[in-house]
Amino acid sequence: MRILAVAAGLLAALAGPGTGFAQTFDKPVRIMAPYAPGGNIDVTSRIIADKLKDVLGVSVIVENRAGASGMIGSDIVARSAPDGTTLLVSANSLVAVPAIYGNAPYDWRTAFTPISHIQRVPAVLVVTPNSPIKTMADFIALGKDGKFPVADSGVGTTNHLAIELIGEATGTKYTLVHYKGSGAAMIDVMAGQVTAQVDQVNAALGNIKAGKLRAIAVSSDKRMPQLPDVPTMRESGVKGLEDFTFSTFTGLFGPAKMSPEVVAKLNEAMVKVLKDPAVVQRFADLTAEAYPTTPQETAAMFDAEDKKVVPLIKKLGIKPE
């Protein structure tokens, strides 16, 4: 796989003499956030851009180019000059969306150069406050006939795939109500139009704290300090969920054919950004865990996601609406 091979070739460069910042970029860096403002990708992009400008010594601009479940903005980066000045922040959906649509203008494996992981955040199952659903076992019991409605943020999003993975693990199925974004889904759940939703913890936390939603379980490997009374799905005692974990994770990419020296400089910059205490705290406030990885590790994370979700997408015949 080319994306892994390219990443592997960068490891030596990361340790080489060209990784210093004595010579910075000579023009602004553009970070493409291929979704609408306000969501996880947009917020993540702006947090790293705010610090990256200081580390690189140039302006770092975030551009939102939503459409086609992130493929429009991603394609702009894929077609950009590989000089390190046009970058992409993307989530797990980078591998899922092309499998669902079947007509992506790029092959994610060869169109992008991995730079670093950014942050990850688990999912949470939430219900309306007056719902009779109290536990994960209650929720699973409602999925036996496939009629129970569950809201998500759109076809192919990580929230959608989290529900499908829960169903695959437990032998259940739900009537999925796909919205154009988690915000619209959450509004209907709070209004009682749909009983349940799977969303990223950072998106739902405020309404959980305000009592507008009730959290049933989180998909992290251990309980979250922000929601200490909410069990993990692994703690539910439900058959099939004994080892279940899931998170939305984000990574930074550039176009294909970037030089190892440029990628090494950007990776070193991201290490500085993601180890900065203020940045770590900003992500922690959003229930997200920030940490950098090597380009090779970043590629491996997305490759593992591909192996996990693409077969499920094909098995279930998930298609765009």
C-alpha positions as CSV (number, residue, x, y, z in Angstrom):
1,M,0.0,0.0,0.0
2,R,1.6,3.2,-1.1
3,I,0.4,5.4,1.8
4,L,2.2,3.0,4.2
5,A,5.3,2.8,2.0
6,V,5.5,6.6,1.8
7,A,5.1,6.9,5.6
8,A,7.8,4.3,6.2
9,G,10.2,6.2,4.0
10,L,9.8,9.3,6.1
11,L,11.0,7.8,9.4
12,A,14.7,8.3,8.6
13,A,13.9,11.9,7.6
14,L,12.3,12.5,10.9
15,A,15.6,11.9,12.6
16,G,17.6,13.8,10.1
17,P,19.1,17.3,10.2
18,G,16.4,18.9,8.0
19,T,13.8,18.9,10.7
20,G,14.7,22.1,12.4
21,F,12.8,25.4,12.1
22,A,15.6,27.7,11.2
23,Q,14.1,27.9,7.7
24,T,10.4,28.3,7.9
25,F,7.8,28.2,5.1
26,D,7.7,31.4,3.1
27,K,4.0,31.5,2.4
28,P,0.8,30.9,4.4
29,V,-0.4,27.3,5.1
30,R,-4.0,26.4,4.3
31,I,-5.7,23.7,6.3
32,M,-8.8,22.3,4.6
33,A,-11.7,21.3,6.9
34,P,-14.0,19.5,4.4
35,Y,-17.1,19.9,6.5
36,A,-19.3,22.8,7.7
37,P,-18.1,25.1,10.5
38,G,-18.8,24.1,14.1
39,G,-18.3,20.4,13.9
40,N,-15.5,18.2,15.1
41,I,-13.2,18.6,12.1
42,D,-13.7,22.4,12.0
43,V,-13.0,22.8,15.7
44,T,-9.9,20.5,15.5
45,S,-8.5,22.4,12.5
46,R,-8.8,25.7,14.3
47,I,-7.2,24.6,17.5
48,I,-4.1,23.2,15.7
49,A,-4.0,26.2,13.3
50,D,-3.9,28.6,16.2
51,K,-0.7,27.1,17.5
52,L,0.8,25.8,14.2
53,K,1.2,29.4,13.0
54,D,3.5,30.1,15.9
55,V,5.6,27.0,15.4
56,L,6.0,27.4,11.6
57,G,6.3,31.2,11.7
58,V,3.7,31.8,9.0
59,S,-0.1,32.4,8.8
60,V,-2.2,29.2,9.0
61,I,-5.6,29.6,7.6
62,V,-8.6,27.2,8.0
63,E,-10.9,26.9,5.0
64,N,-14.2,25.1,5.1
65,R,-15.3,23.4,1.9
66,A,-18.2,21.2,2.7
67,G,-20.0,18.8,0.4
68,A,-20.2,15.2,-0.7
69,S,-19.5,14.0,2.9
70,G,-16.0,15.6,2.8
71,M,-14.9,14.5,-0.6
72,I,-15.0,18.0,-2.2
73,G,-12.6,19.6,0.2
74,S,-10.4,16.4,0.3
75,D,-10.2,16.4,-3.5
76,I,-8.9,20.0,-3.4
77,V,-6.0,18.9,-1.2
78,A,-5.4,15.8,-3.3
79,R,-5.0,18.1,-6.4
80,S,-2.8,20.7,-4.7
81,A,0.9,21.2,-5.0
82,P,2.8,18.9,-2.7
83,D,4.8,21.7,-1.1
84,G,3.2,21.4,2.4
85,T,1.2,24.6,2.2
86,T,-2.2,22.9,1.6
87,L,-3.2,20.3,4.2
88,L,-6.2,18.3,5.1
89,V,-7.7,17.5,8.5
90,S,-9.8,14.3,8.1
91,A,-11.4,11.7,10.3
92,N,-12.0,8.0,10.0
93,S,-14.6,8.8,7.3
94,L,-11.7,9.4,4.9
95,V,-11.7,5.6,4.3
96,A,-15.5,5.0,4.8
97,V,-17.0,7.6,2.5
98,P,-15.3,6.5,-0.7
99,A,-16.5,2.9,0.0
100,I,-20.1,4.1,0.4
101,Y,-20.2,6.5,-2.5
102,G,-18.2,4.3,-4.9
103,N,-17.2,7.3,-7.0
104,A,-14.6,9.2,-5.0
105,P,-12.4,11.4,-7.2
106,Y,-9.4,10.0,-5.5
107,D,-8.0,6.9,-3.9
108,W,-7.3,7.8,-0.3
109,R,-4.4,5.3,-0.2
110,T,-2.4,7.0,-2.9
111,A,-3.8,10.6,-3.0
112,F,-2.6,11.8,0.4
113,T,0.6,11.8,2.5
114,P,0.0,11.1,6.2
115,I,1.6,13.6,8.6
116,S,0.3,13.0,12.2
117,H,-2.7,11.8,14.2
118,I,-4.3,14.8,16.0
119,Q,-7.0,13.7,18.5
120,R,-9.6,11.1,19.2
121,V,-12.9,11.2,21.0
122,P,-15.3,8.4,21.9
123,A,-18.9,8.1,21.0
124,V,-21.8,8.2,23.5
125,L,-25.3,6.8,23.3
126,V,-27.8,9.4,24.4
127,V,-31.6,9.4,24.8
128,T,-34.3,11.8,25.7
129,P,-34.4,12.5,29.4
130,N,-37.8,10.8,29.9
131,S,-36.8,7.7,27.9
132,P,-37.4,4.3,29.6
133,I,-34.0,3.2,28.2
134,K,-31.7,3.1,31.3
135,T,-28.9,0.8,30.2
136,M,-27.1,-0.5,27.2
137,A,-29.0,-3.8,27.6
138,D,-32.3,-1.9,27.3
139,F,-31.1,-0.3,24.1
140,I,-29.9,-3.6,22.6
141,A,-33.2,-5.3,23.5
142,L,-35.0,-2.7,21.3
143,G,-32.9,-3.6,18.3
144,K,-34.2,-7.1,17.8
145,D,-36.8,-6.3,15.1
146,G,-34.9,-3.5,13.3
147,K,-37.7,-1.0,13.9
148,F,-36.4,1.2,16.7
149,P,-35.2,4.6,15.3
150,V,-31.8,5.9,16.1
151,A,-30.5,9.3,14.8
152,D,-27.0,9.9,13.4
153,S,-25.2,12.7,11.7
154,G,-25.3,11.3,8.1
155,V,-24.6,8.4,5.9
156,G,-20.9,7.3,6.3
157,T,-20.1,9.5,9.3
158,T,-18.3,7.9,12.2
159,N,-21.5,8.2,14.3
160,H,-23.4,6.2,11.7
161,L,-20.7,3.5,11.5
162,A,-20.6,3.3,15.3
163,I,-24.2,2.3,15.4
164,E,-23.6,-0.3,12.6
165,L,-20.6,-1.7,14.5
166,I,-22.7,-2.0,17.7
167,G,-25.4,-3.8,15.7
168,E,-22.8,-6.1,14.1
169,A,-21.3,-7.0,17.5
170,T,-24.7,-7.7,19.1
171,G,-26.7,-9.1,16.3
172,T,-29.1,-6.2,16.4
173,K,-30.4,-3.7,13.8
174,Y,-32.1,-0.3,14.0
175,T,-34.0,2.1,11.8
176,L,-31.3,4.7,11.2
177,V,-32.4,8.3,10.7
178,H,-29.7,10.1,8.9
179,Y,-29.4,13.9,9.4
180,K,-27.1,16.4,7.7
181,G,-24.9,16.9,10.8
182,S,-25.1,15.9,14.4
183,G,-26.5,19.2,15.5
184,A,-29.8,18.7,13.6
185,A,-30.0,15.2,14.9
186,M,-29.5,16.3,18.4
187,I,-32.2,19.0,18.2
188,D,-34.8,16.3,17.2
189,V,-33.6,14.0,19.9
190,M,-34.0,16.7,22.6
191,A,-37.4,17.5,21.2
192,G,-38.5,13.8,21.4
193,Q,-38.9,13.3,17.7
194,V,-36.3,10.5,17.8
195,T,-35.6,8.6,21.0
196,A,-31.9,7.9,20.7
197,Q,-28.7,9.1,19.1
198,V,-25.1,8.0,18.9
199,D,-22.8,11.1,18.8
200,Q,-19.3,12.2,19.7
201,V,-19.0,12.9,23.4
202,N,-17.6,16.4,22.7
203,A,-20.7,17.3,20.7
204,A,-23.2,16.0,23.2
205,L,-21.5,16.9,26.5
206,G,-23.0,20.3,27.0
207,N,-26.6,19.0,26.6
208,I,-25.9,16.0,28.8
209,K,-24.6,18.4,31.5
210,A,-27.6,20.6,31.0
211,G,-30.0,17.7,31.5
212,K,-31.4,17.9,27.9
213,L,-30.0,14.5,27.0
214,R,-29.3,11.4,29.2
215,A,-26.1,9.5,28.5
216,I,-26.4,5.7,28.5
217,A,-22.9,4.5,27.7
218,V,-19.6,5.7,26.2
219,S,-17.5,3.7,23.7
220,S,-14.2,4.4,25.3
221,D,-12.1,1.7,27.0
222,K,-12.6,3.3,30.4
223,R,-15.0,5.8,32.0
224,M,-14.4,9.4,31.1
225,P,-13.6,11.9,33.9
226,Q,-16.2,14.3,32.4
227,L,-18.9,11.7,32.8
228,P,-17.8,9.5,35.7
229,D,-21.2,8.0,36.3
230,V,-21.7,6.9,32.7
231,P,-20.5,3.3,32.2
232,T,-18.6,2.1,29.1
233,M,-20.2,-0.1,26.6
234,R,-17.8,-2.8,27.7
235,E,-19.2,-2.6,31.2
236,S,-22.7,-3.3,30.0
237,G,-22.6,-7.0,30.3
238,V,-24.1,-7.3,26.8
239,K,-22.8,-10.2,24.8
240,G,-20.6,-9.0,21.9
241,L,-19.7,-5.8,23.7
242,E,-17.1,-7.3,26.1
243,D,-14.2,-5.7,24.2
244,F,-16.1,-3.0,22.2
245,T,-14.4,0.3,21.8
246,F,-14.9,3.0,19.1
247,S,-13.6,6.5,18.6
248,T,-13.6,9.2,16.0
249,F,-10.0,10.1,15.4
250,T,-8.6,12.8,13.2
251,G,-5.3,13.0,11.2
252,L,-3.4,15.6,9.3
253,F,-2.6,14.9,5.7
254,G,-1.0,16.6,2.7
255,P,-1.1,15.7,-1.0
256,A,0.8,12.8,-2.4
257,K,4.4,13.2,-3.4
258,M,5.4,15.5,-0.6
259,S,9.1,15.5,0.0
260,P,10.3,13.6,3.1
261,E,12.0,16.8,4.4
262,V,8.7,18.8,4.2
263,V,6.7,16.0,5.9
264,A,9.4,15.7,8.6
265,K,9.2,19.4,9.3
266,L,5.4,19.3,9.5
267,N,5.4,16.2,11.7
268,E,7.9,17.9,14.1
269,A,5.7,20.9,14.2
270,M,2.7,18.8,15.0
271,V,4.6,17.2,17.9
272,K,5.2,20.6,19.3
273,V,1.6,21.7,18.8
274,L,0.0,18.5,20.3
275,K,2.4,18.5,23.3
276,D,1.7,22.1,24.1
277,P,-0.2,22.1,27.5
278,A,-2.7,24.7,26.3
279,V,-3.6,22.7,23.2
280,V,-3.8,19.5,25.3
281,Q,-6.2,21.2,27.7
282,R,-8.3,22.7,24.9
283,F,-8.9,19.2,23.5
284,A,-9.4,17.8,27.0
285,D,-12.1,20.4,27.6
286,L,-13.8,18.8,24.5
287,T,-13.4,15.3,25.9
288,A,-10.8,14.6,23.2
289,E,-7.3,13.1,23.7
290,A,-4.6,14.9,21.8
291,Y,-1.4,13.1,20.8
292,P,1.0,13.1,17.8
293,T,2.1,10.0,15.9
294,T,4.7,9.4,13.2
295,P,3.5,9.4,9.6
296,Q,3.9,5.6,9.6
297,E,1.7,5.2,12.7
298,T,-0.9,7.6,11.2
299,A,-1.1,5.6,8.0
300,A,-1.4,2.4,10.0
301,M,-4.3,3.8,12.0
302,F,-6.3,4.6,8.8
303,D,-5.4,1.3,7.2
304,A,-6.7,-0.6,10.2
305,E,-9.9,1.5,10.1
306,D,-10.2,0.6,6.4
307,K,-9.9,-3.1,7.2
308,K,-12.6,-2.8,9.9
309,V,-15.3,-0.7,8.4
310,V,-15.1,-1.2,4.6
311,P,-16.0,-4.9,4.8
312,L,-19.0,-4.0,7.0
313,I,-20.1,-1.3,4.6
314,K,-20.0,-3.8,1.7
315,K,-21.8,-6.4,3.8
316,L,-24.6,-4.1,4.8
317,G,-24.8,-2.5,1.3
318,I,-24.6,1.0,2.8
319,K,-25.2,3.5,0.0
320,P,-25.7,7.3,-0.1
321,E,-29.2,8.7,0.2
